[in-house]
């Protein structure tokens, strides 16, 4: 397995290592989003006659060339008896067409995670597949064989069919070195940016779930009106001036035992008034959730929501919301309410229905995949053992030296397969050093964590760290750092190291 990962990593570095122009020419990265589903035959352990676990994934993959792709994906249980089972991993594969529309897709997914008292061992697993697909005008479908194996002491393994829907999802970008540079529209249009802009929003929020109805704990006891405190983020992309799609991820940090998490994919409608300073939004999402002792059955949840936003300055809005997080049959029923800070970006094009824009600035974006090692991580059993996890971090540059960071991580070695984190924070970094090849950075993140028997109390952790980036080419950096993680309500108190690779680009943000 290590040899395969190393070969793929070297192949990706080689494919991305090509000379690039020094100008701000618009470049396009081909990619596709993927939704897939597989039904996993579960071993008989603590659940008699256990049903198959319905496992659904959300992925985004970049085309490295005409046939090789790589990316990231998150899976969650949506049927069976393991609601709250989540994983995170990396994808790599080959997509080769024969004929006009038929293609072969073969590859694998390597990741970590678990939950819901499932026999997931340390959490590390592989998921290779071999599919046949057909491409339509705006989407494609494929199906075939797959195999899952939680190989680090887990008992979940076996063959199954899978089915997937893929949607082309390309994006435009410029080199990361162009970040924080301002240009007027005339200069941008001469460089190919005279296309219609796209609207995107990112919200960091604190949400609350007031438990109601017949919602039960995994042991069968009924809840008595407890409120779960969650922290998370929501990313939305607009199809038109009003309609948008969104992804929402939350993790619990207070109110119940640590470990609850939910992930939703959905759509919504925005109505703007008061000279575009106030927005009303209606949203509906489908997703997966569970953990922290809540019995969400198979894990499938729905999320209707209404929110109102008020502009506080520039592109920053304050949002409040109310709605429900529940199963379709109301076996799980919670009232949702909370608040957040939302940032709107009109990006990657000079043509916009809003005529107030006059210039553009490139903003840096870093997508980091890394491996964390927690030394002597404290367990609820009063024992200590090293824990490993796979981690995804996204940094958005506020300026050349300050960035906003969001991170999610899932355990993959160390007998803690159900452990996961969702944390956010700020970081600072130096200008380039050592022949413009390296930067030093410091970041402080905090948020929700729990599961896997790791002692995090109700789930709140803080995680400061410092490290170094080493530039490989215009897109890729090697990255390593060390730091300290501390749980507020538990005994987790560990030093950690991590190493990984970052994908760096800049996007065009329109300015008024």
Steps between C-alpha positions, in 0.01 A plus 500: 500500500779747587670421168179568304442832678862606436480414129175697460642797691808513278280468190284793612805715572643421157174577321463837677865600455487695177619854429234768530477853373580793726182685399141486627360296213180312591562128538241225528526189716276215386328305774181322599279450803388148581221352712521126554320233700591149610332250731755342736437155649575549871654233724291373788643659816298698754187535281313170445412431134642839405375654177727612221643850551401740224815705437480816291786727398557857379822547302681761297770389257746693282598373156881488500498426126252347253476172691647533854308659789545554872303665776327473836180347630291463814266205569212465744254227597140565385333161564544194720589517871809724505380859479795728577757292310718748301830482311736732310746394232692563180406376152714400203392335180500459124206600279533376142238537224425241234252595231329838520339484843601180681794496738686285751571646846739313726670630812503497876415703809722493811376657819414481867200524726221300658251543781174371646683224693575326170793254473720753318828434685739793463284641218736454202331351194535452126221510243610403146247490216460396136203667326347538156338835423301695245533875444192712422507867402532648850568200724608139499409182690712197574471175694707194572701306757659636815672356806526650847747394770556668839839336522640649823335253737147555367254230402316685222605356164342358188396544138197697381351680203510877492318764299613859438387828348767740368462866404775697320617782727789699357643817653711793383808617687830685488839418651529528877783755463243750362310515830420848635571666165242756380407552134250718315242335273681603182813309601297200618295485180818494293607193700185298435297586811216666299252224591196495728588496868380242752370565849621297797440533874679350800346508847649397833220440747401384845189284482279347770280190488221493761412130537126436484248227424593134539872543436693233692849428619677203346430302820124553463444775760298804390657845505356767729525820293879526481656753261799404285743784423674467164759691301551472128495659159280532193627549144251613233530555126238692302345364178318829439439825682271318745545120486798332663637163609677448832706261711469526879716324761460519881655335805388508865710667770254528792171363637550126456792259493744593223471333161185628328546622140278571202563573131236639261481563127212713377358799315335827586349828386610854598273805499683831541350837598588822684737596215662153519596554863255241635444141378238237571602141420307174488706181490442125488771239542544124504783335688638277770549547871556327830745422777526634854254239622207615282316212333453626143421145377656475153619861511289659224380850598320794340561869565235767421608849607411870473751773572536877482825688434597861557798670341740640758776624266627439147434133415451384862151404626369395840257207469248342737304186421233261620385167368512127572747212481300180496449157347213471247292290742581733797674227704767771527351847546688816599429870463796681346595861568822700494702784355798547270732736317473473121739627236379551141740496207428597139779315324678392183350733240458870422144471364244532777138610538630724777655799321670638811816293448794688349808285567615162618746359751641148505453318832711202604343162570683199647357146518709279727490123548713371786564223749489584873665305782379565857755367749359319807140607432293463818211252490179481703643179648783701664754349261723673244595399147619677186219589261527576127248683283447618145428871479366755253567872554391795286667841539361823355747788494373825654824662386852377424572421864164425664267210418175343618514122543247217522598140568335159532681181603414131548699234685655224289752320726524454877176326605289816483310457171198706605701810597444814288567875517346812350694814591551856373731790577761749382860478391793722408788426263823665397597625159701249297841411641804295395518585127123557494438129557365493856256672735457463875153506657315493830131419542256465790187291439211397725174310467329165541661157540406162641432132460726196486544491877724810495448709814358829368214543750213675321722568200666844512873501410767762428788422263789748446787404268797635304672370190661551162392479136749407228414594141516221241347698211236767437222276635647257750675541836634246744385586851589391853413637843486419869280617782284419798137391536298544820141403579309743720281243673712188464850377573630508140824702522751398233781624284463422131684503169362500148623491144321538169463683172313819407338603172528880455315727257349847497147598402381836367284699742312799360530833684270801510 
